[in-house]
Amino acid sequence: GMAPMPEALPKDPPVDAPTEDKIAFYEKRLEQAVRLRDTRKKFVERLPEVQARVESSPNPDEGMKAFEKRKAIVEDNYAKAQADVEDLEKKLAELRGS
């Protein structure tokens, strides 16, 4: 039978794998990608309350600099996670269409 999938999956299945194996592979990656995206989305949704806390802190100027950096990273991570999901969905659509 199939060996259990390791946690860190390679980006793509073996080139010579049968189509249904490739589909199963990308479905598994998509599941992980969706979980990651949803987690990162929560971080993005929490940014306003983090910002509010920083603004009411004793040292808002200092805090805002750190917050702006953090915000950029969080939004970038979310954008990447979202792109990954879309990429995997596209690959699956192509495989299923073939």
mmCIF file as gemmi writes it, N, C-alpha and C atoms, coordinates in Angstrom:
data_model
loop_
_atom_site.group_PDB
_atom_site.id
_atom_site.type_symbol
_atom_site.label_atom_id
_atom_site.label_alt_id
_atom_site.label_comp_id
_atom_site.label_asym_id
_atom_site.label_entity_id
_atom_site.label_seq_id
_atom_site.pdbx_PDB_ins_code
_atom_site.Cartn_x
_atom_site.Cartn_y
_atom_site.Cartn_z
_atom_site.occupancy
_atom_site.B_iso_or_equiv
_atom_site.pdbx_formal_charge
_atom_site.auth_seq_id
_atom_site.auth_asym_id
_atom_site.pdbx_PDB_model_num
ATOM 1 N N . GLY Axp A 1 ? 0.832 -1.22 0 1 0 ? 1 A 1
ATOM 2 C CA . GLY Axp A 1 ? 0 0 0 1 0 ? 1 A 1
ATOM 3 C C . GLY Axp A 1 ? 0.855 1.253 0 1 0 ? 1 A 1
ATOM 4 N N . MET Axp A 2 ? 0.18 2.371 0.064 1 0 ? 2 A 1
ATOM 5 C CA . MET Axp A 2 ? 0.871 3.666 0.073 1 0 ? 2 A 1
ATOM 6 C C . MET Axp A 2 ? 1.549 3.891 1.42 1 0 ? 2 A 1
ATOM 7 N N . ALA Axp A 3 ? 2.745 4.402 1.395 1 0 ? 3 A 1
ATOM 8 C CA . ALA Axp A 3 ? 3.416 4.796 2.625 1 0 ? 3 A 1
ATOM 9 C C . ALA Axp A 3 ? 2.677 6.01 3.184 1 0 ? 3 A 1
ATOM 10 N N . PRO Axp A 4 ? 2.627 6.161 4.513 1 0 ? 4 A 1
ATOM 11 C CA . PRO Axp A 4 ? 1.956 7.347 5.055 1 0 ? 4 A 1
ATOM 12 C C . PRO Axp A 4 ? 2.665 8.618 4.594 1 0 ? 4 A 1
ATOM 13 N N . MET Axp A 5 ? 1.883 9.631 4.301 1 0 ? 5 A 1
ATOM 14 C CA . MET Axp A 5 ? 2.448 10.897 3.828 1 0 ? 5 A 1
ATOM 15 C C . MET Axp A 5 ? 3.195 11.585 4.97 1 0 ? 5 A 1
ATOM 16 N N . PRO Axp A 6 ? 4.403 12.055 4.725 1 0 ? 6 A 1
ATOM 17 C CA . PRO Axp A 6 ? 5.087 12.84 5.755 1 0 ? 6 A 1
ATOM 18 C C . PRO Axp A 6 ? 4.397 14.202 5.906 1 0 ? 6 A 1
ATOM 19 N N . GLU Axp A 7 ? 4.653 14.869 7.024 1 0 ? 7 A 1
ATOM 20 C CA . GLU Axp A 7 ? 3.974 16.143 7.26 1 0 ? 7 A 1
ATOM 21 C C . GLU Axp A 7 ? 4.333 17.196 6.21 1 0 ? 7 A 1
ATOM 22 N N . ALA Axp A 8 ? 5.643 17.344 5.94 1 0 ? 8 A 1
ATOM 23 C CA . ALA Axp A 8 ? 6.052 18.307 4.916 1 0 ? 8 A 1
ATOM 24 C C . ALA Axp A 8 ? 6.001 17.619 3.56 1 0 ? 8 A 1
ATOM 25 N N . LEU Axp A 9 ? 5.007 17.95 2.794 1 0 ? 9 A 1
ATOM 26 C CA . LEU Axp A 9 ? 4.854 17.318 1.487 1 0 ? 9 A 1
ATOM 27 C C . LEU Axp A 9 ? 5.732 18.004 0.46 1 0 ? 9 A 1
ATOM 28 N N . PRO Axp A 10 ? 6.29 17.24 -0.487 1 0 ? 10 A 1
ATOM 29 C CA . PRO Axp A 10 ? 6.966 17.896 -1.607 1 0 ? 10 A 1
ATOM 30 C C . PRO Axp A 10 ? 5.955 18.724 -2.391 1 0 ? 10 A 1
ATOM 31 N N . LYS Axp A 11 ? 6.441 19.642 -3.187 1 0 ? 11 A 1
ATOM 32 C CA . LYS Axp A 11 ? 5.526 20.548 -3.875 1 0 ? 11 A 1
ATOM 33 C C . LYS Axp A 11 ? 4.685 19.818 -4.931 1 0 ? 11 A 1
ATOM 34 N N . ASP Axp A 12 ? 5.274 18.861 -5.603 1 0 ? 12 A 1
ATOM 35 C CA . ASP Axp A 12 ? 4.577 18.161 -6.677 1 0 ? 12 A 1
ATOM 36 C C . ASP Axp A 12 ? 4.737 16.653 -6.55 1 0 ? 12 A 1
ATOM 37 N N . PRO Axp A 13 ? 3.768 15.91 -7.078 1 0 ? 13 A 1
ATOM 38 C CA . PRO Axp A 13 ? 3.889 14.445 -7.068 1 0 ? 13 A 1
ATOM 39 C C . PRO Axp A 13 ? 4.909 14.008 -8.119 1 0 ? 13 A 1
ATOM 40 N N . PRO Axp A 14 ? 5.33 12.735 -8.092 1 0 ? 14 A 1
ATOM 41 C CA . PRO Axp A 14 ? 6.237 12.257 -9.146 1 0 ? 14 A 1
ATOM 42 C C . PRO Axp A 14 ? 5.61 12.468 -10.527 1 0 ? 14 A 1
ATOM 43 N N . VAL Axp A 15 ? 6.417 12.878 -11.471 1 0 ? 15 A 1
ATOM 44 C CA . VAL Axp A 15 ? 5.939 13.2 -12.817 1 0 ? 15 A 1
ATOM 45 C C . VAL Axp A 15 ? 5.217 12.004 -13.454 1 0 ? 15 A 1
ATOM 46 N N . ASP Axp A 16 ? 5.726 10.8 -13.192 1 0 ? 16 A 1
ATOM 47 C CA . ASP Axp A 16 ? 5.162 9.62 -13.837 1 0 ? 16 A 1
ATOM 48 C C . ASP Axp A 16 ? 4.029 8.961 -13.031 1 0 ? 16 A 1
ATOM 49 N N . ALA Axp A 17 ? 3.588 9.627 -11.955 1 0 ? 17 A 1
ATOM 50 C CA . ALA Axp A 17 ? 2.49 9.074 -11.151 1 0 ? 17 A 1
ATOM 51 C C . ALA Axp A 17 ? 1.204 9.067 -11.971 1 0 ? 17 A 1
ATOM 52 N N . PRO Axp A 18 ? 0.341 8.049 -11.767 1 0 ? 18 A 1
ATOM 53 C CA . PRO Axp A 18 ? -0.949 8.052 -12.471 1 0 ? 18 A 1
ATOM 54 C C . PRO Axp A 18 ? -1.792 9.259 -12.05 1 0 ? 18 A 1
ATOM 55 N N . THR Axp A 19 ? -2.684 9.682 -12.931 1 0 ? 19 A 1
ATOM 56 C CA . THR Axp A 19 ? -3.498 10.867 -12.686 1 0 ? 19 A 1
ATOM 57 C C . THR Axp A 19 ? -4.215 10.813 -11.344 1 0 ? 19 A 1
ATOM 58 N N . GLU Axp A 20 ? -4.816 9.663 -10.999 1 0 ? 20 A 1
ATOM 59 C CA . GLU Axp A 20 ? -5.561 9.63 -9.73 1 0 ? 20 A 1
ATOM 60 C C . GLU Axp A 20 ? -4.646 9.799 -8.52 1 0 ? 20 A 1
ATOM 61 N N . ASP Axp A 21 ? -3.386 9.35 -8.644 1 0 ? 21 A 1
ATOM 62 C CA . ASP Axp A 21 ? -2.425 9.567 -7.562 1 0 ? 21 A 1
ATOM 63 C C . ASP Axp A 21 ? -2.067 11.049 -7.442 1 0 ? 21 A 1
ATOM 64 N N . LYS Axp A 22 ? -1.911 11.683 -8.595 1 0 ? 22 A 1
ATOM 65 C CA . LYS Axp A 22 ? -1.616 13.118 -8.592 1 0 ? 22 A 1
ATOM 66 C C . LYS Axp A 22 ? -2.775 13.888 -7.965 1 0 ? 22 A 1
ATOM 67 N N . ILE Axp A 23 ? -3.993 13.516 -8.324 1 0 ? 23 A 1
ATOM 68 C CA . ILE Axp A 23 ? -5.174 14.174 -7.754 1 0 ? 23 A 1
ATOM 69 C C . ILE Axp A 23 ? -5.202 13.992 -6.235 1 0 ? 23 A 1
ATOM 70 N N . ALA Axp A 24 ? -4.972 12.765 -5.773 1 0 ? 24 A 1
ATOM 71 C CA . ALA Axp A 24 ? -4.954 12.491 -4.327 1 0 ? 24 A 1
ATOM 72 C C . ALA Axp A 24 ? -3.865 13.317 -3.642 1 0 ? 24 A 1
ATOM 73 N N . PHE Axp A 25 ? -2.714 13.402 -4.295 1 0 ? 25 A 1
ATOM 74 C CA . PHE Axp A 25 ? -1.589 14.166 -3.757 1 0 ? 25 A 1
ATOM 75 C C . PHE Axp A 25 ? -1.966 15.648 -3.591 1 0 ? 25 A 1
ATOM 76 N N . TYR Axp A 26 ? -2.516 16.236 -4.654 1 0 ? 26 A 1
ATOM 77 C CA . TYR Axp A 26 ? -2.869 17.66 -4.608 1 0 ? 26 A 1
ATOM 78 C C . TYR Axp A 26 ? -4.051 17.929 -3.678 1 0 ? 26 A 1
ATOM 79 N N . GLU Axp A 27 ? -4.946 16.959 -3.553 1 0 ? 27 A 1
ATOM 80 C CA . GLU Axp A 27 ? -6.056 17.128 -2.599 1 0 ? 27 A 1
ATOM 81 C C . GLU Axp A 27 ? -5.524 17.233 -1.178 1 0 ? 27 A 1
ATOM 82 N N . LYS Axp A 28 ? -4.535 16.389 -0.872 1 0 ? 28 A 1
ATOM 83 C CA . LYS Axp A 28 ? -3.905 16.403 0.45 1 0 ? 28 A 1
ATOM 84 C C . LYS Axp A 28 ? -3.193 17.746 0.686 1 0 ? 28 A 1
ATOM 85 N N . ARG Axp A 29 ? -2.474 18.193 -0.32 1 0 ? 29 A 1
ATOM 86 C CA . ARG Axp A 29 ? -1.793 19.492 -0.19 1 0 ? 29 A 1
ATOM 87 C C . ARG Axp A 29 ? -2.804 20.617 -0.079 1 0 ? 29 A 1
ATOM 88 N N . LEU Axp A 30 ? -3.895 20.526 -0.823 1 0 ? 30 A 1
ATOM 89 C CA . LEU Axp A 30 ? -4.925 21.567 -0.774 1 0 ? 30 A 1
ATOM 90 C C . LEU Axp A 30 ? -5.534 21.656 0.621 1 0 ? 30 A 1
ATOM 91 N N . GLU Axp A 31 ? -5.789 20.499 1.229 1 0 ? 31 A 1
ATOM 92 C CA . GLU Axp A 31 ? -6.321 20.458 2.584 1 0 ? 31 A 1
ATOM 93 C C . GLU Axp A 31 ? -5.411 21.236 3.536 1 0 ? 31 A 1
ATOM 94 N N . GLN Axp A 32 ? -4.111 20.961 3.452 1 0 ? 32 A 1
ATOM 95 C CA . GLN Axp A 32 ? -3.132 21.65 4.299 1 0 ? 32 A 1
ATOM 96 C C . GLN Axp A 32 ? -3.093 23.145 3.976 1 0 ? 32 A 1
ATOM 97 N N . ALA Axp A 33 ? -3.138 23.465 2.684 1 0 ? 33 A 1
ATOM 98 C CA . ALA Axp A 33 ? -3.058 24.864 2.251 1 0 ? 33 A 1
ATOM 99 C C . ALA Axp A 33 ? -4.266 25.66 2.741 1 0 ? 33 A 1
ATOM 100 N N . VAL Axp A 34 ? -5.438 25.024 2.71 1 0 ? 34 A 1
ATOM 101 C CA . VAL Axp A 34 ? -6.66 25.693 3.179 1 0 ? 34 A 1
ATOM 102 C C . VAL Axp A 34 ? -6.587 25.94 4.684 1 0 ? 34 A 1
ATOM 103 N N . ARG Axp A 35 ? -6.103 24.939 5.422 1 0 ? 35 A 1
ATOM 104 C CA . ARG Axp A 35 ? -5.949 25.115 6.879 1 0 ? 35 A 1
ATOM 105 C C . ARG Axp A 35 ? -5.005 26.264 7.186 1 0 ? 35 A 1
ATOM 106 N N . LEU Axp A 36 ? -3.889 26.295 6.473 1 0 ? 36 A 1
ATOM 107 C CA . LEU Axp A 36 ? -2.895 27.349 6.676 1 0 ? 36 A 1
ATOM 108 C C . LEU Axp A 36 ? -3.489 28.716 6.337 1 0 ? 36 A 1
ATOM 109 N N . ARG Axp A 37 ? -4.184 28.784 5.195 1 0 ? 37 A 1
ATOM 110 C CA . ARG Axp A 37 ? -4.804 30.051 4.788 1 0 ? 37 A 1
ATOM 111 C C . ARG Axp A 37 ? -5.802 30.532 5.841 1 0 ? 37 A 1
ATOM 112 N N . ASP Axp A 38 ? -6.616 29.623 6.361 1 0 ? 38 A 1
ATOM 113 C CA . ASP Axp A 38 ? -7.624 30.012 7.348 1 0 ? 38 A 1
ATOM 114 C C . ASP Axp A 38 ? -6.983 30.52 8.631 1 0 ? 38 A 1
ATOM 115 N N . THR Axp A 39 ? -5.886 29.882 9.035 1 0 ? 39 A 1
ATOM 116 C CA . THR Axp A 39 ? -5.144 30.346 10.213 1 0 ? 39 A 1
ATOM 117 C C . THR Axp A 39 ? -4.6 31.746 9.972 1 0 ? 39 A 1
ATOM 118 N N . ARG Axp A 40 ? -4.005 31.943 8.799 1 0 ? 40 A 1
ATOM 119 C CA . ARG Axp A 40 ? -3.409 33.247 8.486 1 0 ? 40 A 1
ATOM 120 C C . ARG Axp A 40 ? -4.476 34.318 8.338 1 0 ? 40 A 1
ATOM 121 N N . LYS Axp A 41 ? -5.652 33.914 7.872 1 0 ? 41 A 1
ATOM 122 C CA . LYS Axp A 41 ? -6.763 34.857 7.752 1 0 ? 41 A 1
ATOM 123 C C . LYS Axp A 41 ? -7.171 35.353 9.135 1 0 ? 41 A 1
ATOM 124 N N . LYS Axp A 42 ? -7.176 34.459 10.122 1 0 ? 42 A 1
ATOM 125 C CA . LYS Axp A 42 ? -7.509 34.859 11.491 1 0 ? 42 A 1
ATOM 126 C C . LYS Axp A 42 ? -6.526 35.906 11.999 1 0 ? 42 A 1
ATOM 127 N N . PHE Axp A 43 ? -5.243 35.72 11.677 1 0 ? 43 A 1
ATOM 128 C CA . PHE Axp A 43 ? -4.243 36.708 12.104 1 0 ? 43 A 1
ATOM 129 C C . PHE Axp A 43 ? -4.531 38.065 11.471 1 0 ? 43 A 1
ATOM 130 N N . VAL Axp A 44 ? -4.904 38.054 10.193 1 0 ? 44 A 1
ATOM 131 C CA . VAL Axp A 44 ? -5.231 39.305 9.502 1 0 ? 44 A 1
ATOM 132 C C . VAL Axp A 44 ? -6.45 39.958 10.162 1 0 ? 44 A 1
ATOM 133 N N . GLU Axp A 45 ? -7.458 39.132 10.465 1 0 ? 45 A 1
ATOM 134 C CA . GLU Axp A 45 ? -8.678 39.674 11.086 1 0 ? 45 A 1
ATOM 135 C C . GLU Axp A 45 ? -8.418 40.235 12.477 1 0 ? 45 A 1
ATOM 136 N N . ARG Axp A 46 ? -7.366 39.744 13.142 1 0 ? 46 A 1
ATOM 137 C CA . ARG Axp A 46 ? -7.034 40.234 14.479 1 0 ? 46 A 1
ATOM 138 C C . ARG Axp A 46 ? -6.224 41.518 14.473 1 0 ? 46 A 1
ATOM 139 N N . LEU Axp A 47 ? -5.705 41.904 13.303 1 0 ? 47 A 1
ATOM 140 C CA . LEU Axp A 47 ? -4.844 43.094 13.242 1 0 ? 47 A 1
ATOM 141 C C . LEU Axp A 47 ? -5.491 44.35 13.839 1 0 ? 47 A 1
ATOM 142 N N . PRO Axp A 48 ? -6.774 44.652 13.532 1 0 ? 48 A 1
ATOM 143 C CA . PRO Axp A 48 ? -7.363 45.868 14.103 1 0 ? 48 A 1
ATOM 144 C C . PRO Axp A 48 ? -7.347 45.903 15.628 1 0 ? 48 A 1
ATOM 145 N N . GLU Axp A 49 ? -7.632 44.778 16.292 1 0 ? 49 A 1
ATOM 146 C CA . GLU Axp A 49 ? -7.607 44.804 17.758 1 0 ? 49 A 1
ATOM 147 C C . GLU Axp A 49 ? -6.182 44.923 18.292 1 0 ? 49 A 1
ATOM 148 N N . VAL Axp A 50 ? -5.224 44.324 17.565 1 0 ? 50 A 1
ATOM 149 C CA . VAL Axp A 50 ? -3.817 44.482 17.966 1 0 ? 50 A 1
ATOM 150 C C . VAL Axp A 50 ? -3.429 45.954 17.845 1 0 ? 50 A 1
ATOM 151 N N . GLN Axp A 51 ? -3.831 46.572 16.734 1 0 ? 51 A 1
ATOM 152 C CA . GLN Axp A 51 ? -3.529 47.982 16.512 1 0 ? 51 A 1
ATOM 153 C C . GLN Axp A 51 ? -4.153 48.852 17.606 1 0 ? 51 A 1
ATOM 154 N N . ALA Axp A 52 ? -5.388 48.557 17.965 1 0 ? 52 A 1
ATOM 155 C CA . ALA Axp A 52 ? -6.062 49.319 19.025 1 0 ? 52 A 1
ATOM 156 C C . ALA Axp A 52 ? -5.304 49.209 20.345 1 0 ? 52 A 1
ATOM 157 N N . ARG Axp A 53 ? -4.825 48.003 20.644 1 0 ? 53 A 1
ATOM 158 C CA . ARG Axp A 53 ? -4.046 47.807 21.876 1 0 ? 53 A 1
ATOM 159 C C . ARG Axp A 53 ? -2.763 48.619 21.843 1 0 ? 53 A 1
ATOM 160 N N . VAL Axp A 54 ? -2.098 48.615 20.694 1 0 ? 54 A 1
ATOM 161 C CA . VAL Axp A 54 ? -0.841 49.361 20.544 1 0 ? 54 A 1
ATOM 162 C C . VAL Axp A 54 ? -1.094 50.856 20.719 1 0 ? 54 A 1
ATOM 163 N N . GLU Axp A 55 ? -2.159 51.354 20.089 1 0 ? 55 A 1
ATOM 164 C CA . GLU Axp A 55 ? -2.462 52.789 20.143 1 0 ? 55 A 1
ATOM 165 C C . GLU Axp A 55 ? -2.792 53.26 21.557 1 0 ? 55 A 1
ATOM 166 N N . SER Axp A 56 ? -3.344 52.369 22.371 1 0 ? 56 A 1
ATOM 167 C CA . SER Axp A 56 ? -3.667 52.772 23.746 1 0 ? 56 A 1
ATOM 168 C C . SER Axp A 56 ? -2.579 52.378 24.745 1 0 ? 56 A 1
ATOM 169 N N . SER Axp A 57 ? -1.437 51.902 24.215 1 0 ? 57 A 1
ATOM 170 C CA . SER Axp A 57 ? -0.331 51.511 25.099 1 0 ? 57 A 1
ATOM 171 C C . SER Axp A 57 ? 0.458 52.755 25.514 1 0 ? 57 A 1
ATOM 172 N N . PRO Axp A 58 ? 1.305 52.627 26.567 1 0 ? 58 A 1
ATOM 173 C CA . PRO Axp A 58 ? 2.072 53.794 27.038 1 0 ? 58 A 1
ATOM 174 C C . PRO Axp A 58 ? 3.048 54.339 26.001 1 0 ? 58 A 1
ATOM 175 N N . ASN Axp A 59 ? 3.483 53.476 25.063 1 0 ? 59 A 1
ATOM 176 C CA . ASN Axp A 59 ? 4.479 53.922 24.083 1 0 ? 59 A 1
ATOM 177 C C . ASN Axp A 59 ? 4.009 53.617 22.658 1 0 ? 59 A 1
ATOM 178 N N . PRO Axp A 60 ? 2.957 54.307 22.197 1 0 ? 60 A 1
ATOM 179 C CA . PRO Axp A 60 ? 2.358 53.935 20.91 1 0 ? 60 A 1
ATOM 180 C C . PRO Axp A 60 ? 3.285 54.108 19.704 1 0 ? 60 A 1
ATOM 181 N N . ASP Axp A 61 ? 4.166 55.116 19.703 1 0 ? 61 A 1
ATOM 182 C CA . ASP Axp A 61 ? 5.035 55.341 18.531 1 0 ? 61 A 1
ATOM 183 C C . ASP Axp A 61 ? 5.917 54.132 18.267 1 0 ? 61 A 1
ATOM 184 N N . GLU Axp A 62 ? 6.576 53.702 19.321 1 0 ? 62 A 1
ATOM 185 C CA . GLU Axp A 62 ? 7.446 52.525 19.245 1 0 ? 62 A 1
ATOM 186 C C . GLU Axp A 62 ? 6.628 51.314 18.8 1 0 ? 62 A 1
ATOM 187 N N . GLY Axp A 63 ? 5.511 51.115 19.453 1 0 ? 63 A 1
ATOM 188 C CA . GLY Axp A 63 ? 4.64 49.981 19.178 1 0 ? 63 A 1
ATOM 189 C C . GLY Axp A 63 ? 4.12 49.975 17.752 1 0 ? 63 A 1
ATOM 190 N N . MET Axp A 64 ? 3.784 51.154 17.227 1 0 ? 64 A 1
ATOM 191 C CA . MET Axp A 64 ? 3.241 51.226 15.872 1 0 ? 64 A 1
ATOM 192 C C . MET Axp A 64 ? 4.274 50.813 14.831 1 0 ? 64 A 1
ATOM 193 N N . LYS Axp A 65 ? 5.535 51.157 15.067 1 0 ? 65 A 1
ATOM 194 C CA . LYS Axp A 65 ? 6.585 50.741 14.132 1 0 ? 65 A 1
ATOM 195 C C . LYS Axp A 65 ? 6.645 49.226 14.05 1 0 ? 65 A 1
ATOM 196 N N . ALA Axp A 66 ? 6.644 48.577 15.216 1 0 ? 66 A 1
ATOM 197 C CA . ALA Axp A 66 ? 6.672 47.116 15.27 1 0 ? 66 A 1
ATOM 198 C C . ALA Axp A 66 ? 5.39 46.559 14.653 1 0 ? 66 A 1
ATOM 199 N N . PHE Axp A 67 ? 4.274 47.202 14.95 1 0 ? 67 A 1
ATOM 200 C CA . PHE Axp A 67 ? 2.987 46.725 14.43 1 0 ? 67 A 1
ATOM 201 C C . PHE Axp A 67 ? 2.943 46.791 12.904 1 0 ? 67 A 1
ATOM 202 N N . GLU Axp A 68 ? 3.429 47.898 12.332 1 0 ? 68 A 1
ATOM 203 C CA . GLU Axp A 68 ? 3.424 48.038 10.868 1 0 ? 68 A 1
ATOM 204 C C . GLU Axp A 68 ? 4.227 46.922 10.201 1 0 ? 68 A 1
ATOM 205 N N . LYS Axp A 69 ? 5.378 46.593 10.801 1 0 ? 69 A 1
ATOM 206 C CA . LYS Axp A 69 ? 6.197 45.497 10.274 1 0 ? 69 A 1
ATOM 207 C C . LYS Axp A 69 ? 5.44 44.181 10.351 1 0 ? 69 A 1
ATOM 208 N N . ARG Axp A 70 ? 4.877 43.922 11.531 1 0 ? 70 A 1
ATOM 209 C CA . ARG Axp A 70 ? 4.135 42.684 11.777 1 0 ? 70 A 1
ATOM 210 C C . ARG Axp A 70 ? 2.956 42.586 10.804 1 0 ? 70 A 1
ATOM 211 N N . LYS Axp A 71 ? 2.269 43.71 10.625 1 0 ? 71 A 1
ATOM 212 C CA . LYS Axp A 71 ? 1.096 43.749 9.746 1 0 ? 71 A 1
ATOM 213 C C . LYS Axp A 71 ? 1.487 43.387 8.309 1 0 ? 71 A 1
ATOM 214 N N . ALA Axp A 72 ? 2.602 43.932 7.84 1 0 ? 72 A 1
ATOM 215 C CA . ALA Axp A 72 ? 3.07 43.645 6.485 1 0 ? 72 A 1
ATOM 216 C C . ALA Axp A 72 ? 3.355 42.147 6.322 1 0 ? 72 A 1
ATOM 217 N N . ILE Axp A 73 ? 4.002 41.555 7.332 1 0 ? 73 A 1
ATOM 218 C CA . ILE Axp A 73 ? 4.327 40.13 7.283 1 0 ? 73 A 1
ATOM 219 C C . ILE Axp A 73 ? 3.057 39.282 7.284 1 0 ? 73 A 1
ATOM 220 N N . VAL Axp A 74 ? 2.132 39.62 8.177 1 0 ? 74 A 1
ATOM 221 C CA . VAL Axp A 74 ? 0.875 38.872 8.305 1 0 ? 74 A 1
ATOM 222 C C . VAL Axp A 74 ? 0.084 38.93 6.992 1 0 ? 74 A 1
ATOM 223 N N . GLU Axp A 75 ? -0.004 40.123 6.414 1 0 ? 75 A 1
ATOM 224 C CA . GLU Axp A 75 ? -0.766 40.274 5.166 1 0 ? 75 A 1
ATOM 225 C C . GLU Axp A 75 ? -0.076 39.562 4.006 1 0 ? 75 A 1
ATOM 226 N N . ASP Axp A 76 ? 1.245 39.615 3.98 1 0 ? 76 A 1
ATOM 227 C CA . ASP Axp A 76 ? 2.018 38.932 2.948 1 0 ? 76 A 1
ATOM 228 C C . ASP Axp A 76 ? 1.85 37.413 3.062 1 0 ? 76 A 1
ATOM 229 N N . ASN Axp A 77 ? 1.94 36.9 4.288 1 0 ? 77 A 1
ATOM 230 C CA . ASN Axp A 77 ? 1.753 35.465 4.526 1 0 ? 77 A 1
ATOM 231 C C . ASN Axp A 77 ? 0.366 35.014 4.073 1 0 ? 77 A 1
ATOM 232 N N . TYR Axp A 78 ? -0.631 35.837 4.361 1 0 ? 78 A 1
ATOM 233 C CA . TYR Axp A 78 ? -1.995 35.496 3.971 1 0 ? 78 A 1
ATOM 234 C C . TYR Axp A 78 ? -2.137 35.485 2.449 1 0 ? 78 A 1
ATOM 235 N N . ALA Axp A 79 ? -1.568 36.488 1.798 1 0 ? 79 A 1
ATOM 236 C CA . ALA Axp A 79 ? -1.621 36.564 0.326 1 0 ? 79 A 1
ATOM 237 C C . ALA Axp A 79 ? -0.952 35.337 -0.298 1 0 ? 79 A 1
ATOM 238 N N . LYS Axp A 80 ? 0.191 34.929 0.251 1 0 ? 80 A 1
ATOM 239 C CA . LYS Axp A 80 ? 0.898 33.752 -0.26 1 0 ? 80 A 1
ATOM 240 C C . LYS Axp A 80 ? 0.077 32.487 -0.04 1 0 ? 80 A 1
ATOM 241 N N . ALA Axp A 81 ? -0.52 32.365 1.132 1 0 ? 81 A 1
ATOM 242 C CA . ALA Axp A 81 ? -1.326 31.183 1.452 1 0 ? 81 A 1
ATOM 243 C C . ALA Axp A 81 ? -2.534 31.103 0.525 1 0 ? 81 A 1
ATOM 244 N N . GLN Axp A 82 ? -3.141 32.258 0.261 1 0 ? 82 A 1
ATOM 245 C CA . GLN Axp A 82 ? -4.293 32.332 -0.636 1 0 ? 82 A 1
ATOM 246 C C . GLN Axp A 82 ? -3.889 31.934 -2.059 1 0 ? 82 A 1
ATOM 247 N N . ALA Axp A 83 ? -2.733 32.42 -2.509 1 0 ? 83 A 1
ATOM 248 C CA . ALA Axp A 83 ? -2.234 32.098 -3.85 1 0 ? 83 A 1
ATOM 249 C C . ALA Axp A 83 ? -1.939 30.601 -3.981 1 0 ? 83 A 1
ATOM 250 N N . ASP Axp A 84 ? -1.418 30.017 -2.905 1 0 ? 84 A 1
ATOM 251 C CA . ASP Axp A 84 ? -1.111 28.592 -2.898 1 0 ? 84 A 1
ATOM 252 C C . ASP Axp A 84 ? -2.393 27.768 -3.075 1 0 ? 84 A 1
ATOM 253 N N . VAL Axp A 85 ? -3.44 28.156 -2.356 1 0 ? 85 A 1
ATOM 254 C CA . VAL Axp A 85 ? -4.733 27.471 -2.472 1 0 ? 85 A 1
ATOM 255 C C . VAL Axp A 85 ? -5.248 27.562 -3.91 1 0 ? 85 A 1
ATOM 256 N N . GLU Axp A 86 ? -5.193 28.75 -4.485 1 0 ? 86 A 1
ATOM 257 C CA . GLU Axp A 86 ? -5.687 28.941 -5.852 1 0 ? 86 A 1
ATOM 258 C C . GLU Axp A 86 ? -4.876 28.128 -6.862 1 0 ? 86 A 1
ATOM 259 N N . ASP Axp A 87 ? -3.569 28.081 -6.653 1 0 ? 87 A 1
ATOM 260 C CA . ASP Axp A 87 ? -2.679 27.32 -7.527 1 0 ? 87 A 1
ATOM 261 C C . ASP Axp A 87 ? -3.032 25.824 -7.484 1 0 ? 87 A 1
ATOM 262 N N . LEU Axp A 88 ? -3.244 25.304 -6.286 1 0 ? 88 A 1
ATOM 263 C CA . LEU Axp A 88 ? -3.579 23.886 -6.124 1 0 ? 88 A 1
ATOM 264 C C . LEU Axp A 88 ? -4.954 23.575 -6.708 1 0 ? 88 A 1
ATOM 265 N N . GLU Axp A 89 ? -5.898 24.488 -6.527 1 0 ? 89 A 1
ATOM 266 C CA . GLU Axp A 89 ? -7.232 24.296 -7.096 1 0 ? 89 A 1
ATOM 267 C C . GLU Axp A 89 ? -7.165 24.23 -8.616 1 0 ? 89 A 1
ATOM 268 N N . LYS Axp A 90 ? -6.3 25.082 -9.185 1 0 ? 90 A 1
ATOM 269 C CA . LYS Axp A 90 ? -6.108 25.101 -10.649 1 0 ? 90 A 1
ATOM 270 C C . LYS Axp A 90 ? -5.51 23.775 -11.133 1 0 ? 90 A 1
ATOM 271 N N . LYS Axp A 91 ? -4.472 23.295 -10.431 1 0 ? 91 A 1
ATOM 272 C CA . LYS Axp A 91 ? -3.85 22.021 -10.792 1 0 ? 91 A 1
ATOM 273 C C . LYS Axp A 91 ? -4.859 20.88 -10.73 1 0 ? 91 A 1
ATOM 274 N N . LEU Axp A 92 ? -5.675 20.89 -9.691 1 0 ? 92 A 1
ATOM 275 C CA . LEU Axp A 92 ? -6.688 19.841 -9.548 1 0 ? 92 A 1
ATOM 276 C C . LEU Axp A 92 ? -7.716 19.916 -10.675 1 0 ? 92 A 1
ATOM 277 N N . ALA Axp A 93 ? -8.13 21.115 -11.005 1 0 ? 93 A 1
ATOM 278 C CA . ALA Axp A 93 ? -9.105 21.298 -12.088 1 0 ? 93 A 1
ATOM 279 C C . ALA Axp A 93 ? -8.54 20.762 -13.406 1 0 ? 93 A 1
ATOM 280 N N . GLU Axp A 94 ? -7.264 21.051 -13.664 1 0 ? 94 A 1
ATOM 281 C CA . GLU Axp A 94 ? -6.628 20.571 -14.902 1 0 ? 94 A 1
ATOM 282 C C . GLU Axp A 94 ? -6.546 19.048 -14.926 1 0 ? 94 A 1
ATOM 283 N N . LEU Axp A 95 ? -6.157 18.458 -13.78 1 0 ? 95 A 1
ATOM 284 C CA . LEU Axp A 95 ? -6.038 16.995 -13.722 1 0 ? 95 A 1
ATOM 285 C C . LEU Axp A 95 ? -7.398 16.317 -13.88 1 0 ? 95 A 1
ATOM 286 N N . ARG Axp A 96 ? -8.395 16.896 -13.247 1 0 ? 96 A 1
ATOM 287 C CA . ARG Axp A 96 ? -9.738 16.299 -13.324 1 0 ? 96 A 1
ATOM 288 C C . ARG Axp A 96 ? -10.336 16.453 -14.704 1 0 ? 96 A 1
ATOM 289 N N . GLY Axp A 97 ? -9.934 17.53 -15.393 1 0 ? 97 A 1
ATOM 290 C CA . GLY Axp A 97 ? -10.43 17.781 -16.74 1 0 ? 97 A 1
ATOM 291 C C . GLY Axp A 97 ? -9.77 16.897 -17.777 1 0 ? 97 A 1
ATOM 292 N N . SER Axp A 98 ? -8.566 16.364 -17.417 1 0 ? 98 A 1
ATOM 293 C CA . SER Axp A 98 ? -7.813 15.584 -18.413 1 0 ? 98 A 1
ATOM 294 C C . SER Axp A 98 ? -8.294 14.138 -18.475 1 0 ? 98 A 1
